[in-house]
Amino acid sequence: MLAMRKIIKRENIKGLDIPEEMGEYVEIIILPVEATTEVEEEYFEIITEDGKDIRVPNWTEEEWNYAVLSSLLNSKEDNEDWEDIFESR
């Protein structure tokens, strides 16, 4: 399989919001998309060190915060009053 790999300054990458926490330089890996592969912009894929393929929703930070807060508020095992803590009433 043809692939490209390059280390580049984070600030020189246009069109992607790369967090400053990732450092001054980032590694970019480009792989071709197979003709049979459906391109889904709703998810991105992470491959772990042990080769496990994980699909992660491509949500905005606001959507992630809402999902996390909702899961905390809906937890039956949690004794905290998260609505009061996050002032979400």
LUMZA-598913 format. One record per residue (C-alpha): residue in three letters; x, y, z; chain; residue number from 1. Coordinates in nm, 3 decimals. Layout:
REM LUMZA-598913
kolke:Ala; east:X; north:Y; up:Z; fivo:A; koldren:NUM
...
//
This chain:
REM LUMZA-598913
kolke:Met; east:0.000; north:0.000; up:0.000; fivo:A; koldren:1
kolke:Leu; east:0.125; north:0.344; up:-0.090; fivo:A; koldren:2
kolke:Ala; east:0.154; north:0.582; up:0.207; fivo:A; koldren:3
kolke:Met; east:0.320; north:0.910; up:0.293; fivo:A; koldren:4
kolke:Arg; east:0.453; north:1.017; up:0.633; fivo:A; koldren:5
kolke:Lys; east:0.589; north:1.357; up:0.727; fivo:A; koldren:6
kolke:Ile; east:0.666; north:1.557; up:1.041; fivo:A; koldren:7
kolke:Ile; east:0.552; north:1.916; up:1.001; fivo:A; koldren:8
kolke:Lys; east:0.496; north:2.229; up:1.209; fivo:A; koldren:9
kolke:Arg; east:0.144; north:2.229; up:1.347; fivo:A; koldren:10
kolke:Glu; east:0.092; north:2.593; up:1.243; fivo:A; koldren:11
kolke:Asn; east:0.162; north:2.509; up:0.877; fivo:A; koldren:12
kolke:Ile; east:-0.132; north:2.272; up:0.851; fivo:A; koldren:13
kolke:Lys; east:-0.435; north:2.449; up:0.706; fivo:A; koldren:14
kolke:Gly; east:-0.790; north:2.319; up:0.728; fivo:A; koldren:15
kolke:Leu; east:-0.742; north:2.113; up:1.046; fivo:A; koldren:16
kolke:Asp; east:-0.778; north:2.243; up:1.400; fivo:A; koldren:17
kolke:Ile; east:-0.484; north:2.080; up:1.575; fivo:A; koldren:18
kolke:Pro; east:-0.468; north:2.153; up:1.950; fivo:A; koldren:19
kolke:Glu; east:-0.160; north:2.337; up:2.077; fivo:A; koldren:20
kolke:Glu; east:-0.121; north:2.062; up:2.338; fivo:A; koldren:21
kolke:Met; east:0.003; north:1.833; up:2.060; fivo:A; koldren:22
kolke:Gly; east:0.320; north:2.040; up:2.041; fivo:A; koldren:23
kolke:Glu; east:0.498; north:2.249; up:1.782; fivo:A; koldren:24
kolke:Tyr; east:0.544; north:1.956; up:1.540; fivo:A; koldren:25
kolke:Val; east:0.299; north:1.680; up:1.446; fivo:A; koldren:26
kolke:Glu; east:0.330; north:1.369; up:1.234; fivo:A; koldren:27
kolke:Ile; east:0.102; north:1.343; up:0.933; fivo:A; koldren:28
kolke:Ile; east:0.030; north:1.005; up:0.771; fivo:A; koldren:29
kolke:Ile; east:-0.154; north:0.998; up:0.438; fivo:A; koldren:30
kolke:Leu; east:-0.312; north:0.677; up:0.313; fivo:A; koldren:31
kolke:Pro; east:-0.516; north:0.626; up:-0.005; fivo:A; koldren:32
kolke:Val; east:-0.888; north:0.558; up:0.027; fivo:A; koldren:33
kolke:Glu; east:-0.992; north:0.235; up:-0.139; fivo:A; koldren:34
kolke:Ala; east:-1.262; north:0.263; up:-0.403; fivo:A; koldren:35
kolke:Thr; east:-1.495; north:0.045; up:-0.193; fivo:A; koldren:36
kolke:Thr; east:-1.449; north:0.254; up:0.121; fivo:A; koldren:37
kolke:Glu; east:-1.737; north:0.483; up:0.213; fivo:A; koldren:38
kolke:Val; east:-1.616; north:0.820; up:0.330; fivo:A; koldren:39
kolke:Glu; east:-1.801; north:0.909; up:0.649; fivo:A; koldren:40
kolke:Glu; east:-1.727; north:1.250; up:0.788; fivo:A; koldren:41
kolke:Glu; east:-1.937; north:1.177; up:1.095; fivo:A; koldren:42
kolke:Tyr; east:-1.659; north:0.956; up:1.236; fivo:A; koldren:43
kolke:Phe; east:-1.283; north:0.933; up:1.238; fivo:A; koldren:44
kolke:Glu; east:-1.081; north:0.621; up:1.308; fivo:A; koldren:45
kolke:Ile; east:-0.811; north:0.559; up:1.565; fivo:A; koldren:46
kolke:Ile; east:-0.589; north:0.254; up:1.547; fivo:A; koldren:47
kolke:Thr; east:-0.443; north:0.158; up:1.885; fivo:A; koldren:48
kolke:Glu; east:-0.091; north:0.022; up:1.939; fivo:A; koldren:49
kolke:Asp; east:-0.232; north:-0.332; up:1.950; fivo:A; koldren:50
kolke:Gly; east:-0.403; north:-0.281; up:1.611; fivo:A; koldren:51
kolke:Lys; east:-0.758; north:-0.232; up:1.738; fivo:A; koldren:52
kolke:Asp; east:-0.964; north:-0.007; up:1.509; fivo:A; koldren:53
kolke:Ile; east:-1.188; north:0.241; up:1.696; fivo:A; koldren:54
kolke:Arg; east:-1.448; north:0.466; up:1.531; fivo:A; koldren:55
kolke:Val; east:-1.497; north:0.793; up:1.718; fivo:A; koldren:56
kolke:Pro; east:-1.774; north:1.044; up:1.647; fivo:A; koldren:57
kolke:Asn; east:-1.639; north:1.358; up:1.479; fivo:A; koldren:58
kolke:Trp; east:-1.826; north:1.586; up:1.719; fivo:A; koldren:59
kolke:Thr; east:-1.756; north:1.945; up:1.810; fivo:A; koldren:60
kolke:Glu; east:-1.626; north:2.022; up:2.158; fivo:A; koldren:61
kolke:Glu; east:-1.974; north:2.143; up:2.251; fivo:A; koldren:62
kolke:Glu; east:-2.130; north:1.811; up:2.141; fivo:A; koldren:63
kolke:Trp; east:-1.871; north:1.612; up:2.342; fivo:A; koldren:64
kolke:Asn; east:-1.934; north:1.826; up:2.651; fivo:A; koldren:65
kolke:Tyr; east:-2.309; north:1.774; up:2.620; fivo:A; koldren:66
kolke:Ala; east:-2.267; north:1.395; up:2.580; fivo:A; koldren:67
kolke:Val; east:-2.038; north:1.371; up:2.883; fivo:A; koldren:68
kolke:Leu; east:-2.265; north:1.589; up:3.097; fivo:A; koldren:69
kolke:Ser; east:-2.570; north:1.389; up:2.989; fivo:A; koldren:70
kolke:Ser; east:-2.402; north:1.060; up:3.081; fivo:A; koldren:71
kolke:Leu; east:-2.311; north:1.200; up:3.424; fivo:A; koldren:72
kolke:Leu; east:-2.664; north:1.325; up:3.481; fivo:A; koldren:73
kolke:Asn; east:-2.816; north:0.992; up:3.379; fivo:A; koldren:74
kolke:Ser; east:-2.592; north:0.772; up:3.595; fivo:A; koldren:75
kolke:Lys; east:-2.796; north:0.581; up:3.853; fivo:A; koldren:76
kolke:Glu; east:-2.485; north:0.482; up:4.054; fivo:A; koldren:77
kolke:Asp; east:-2.366; north:0.838; up:4.105; fivo:A; koldren:78
kolke:Asn; east:-2.463; north:1.019; up:4.426; fivo:A; koldren:79
kolke:Glu; east:-2.340; north:1.364; up:4.314; fivo:A; koldren:80
kolke:Asp; east:-2.592; north:1.633; up:4.222; fivo:A; koldren:81
kolke:Trp; east:-2.433; north:1.715; up:3.884; fivo:A; koldren:82
kolke:Glu; east:-2.717; north:1.944; up:3.781; fivo:A; koldren:83
kolke:Asp; east:-2.637; north:2.162; up:4.081; fivo:A; koldren:84
kolke:Ile; east:-2.259; north:2.143; up:4.026; fivo:A; koldren:85
kolke:Phe; east:-2.283; north:2.239; up:3.657; fivo:A; koldren:86
kolke:Glu; east:-2.578; north:2.473; up:3.715; fivo:A; koldren:87
kolke:Ser; east:-2.776; north:2.300; up:3.442; fivo:A; koldren:88
kolke:Arg; east:-3.123; north:2.329; up:3.596; fivo:A; koldren:89
//
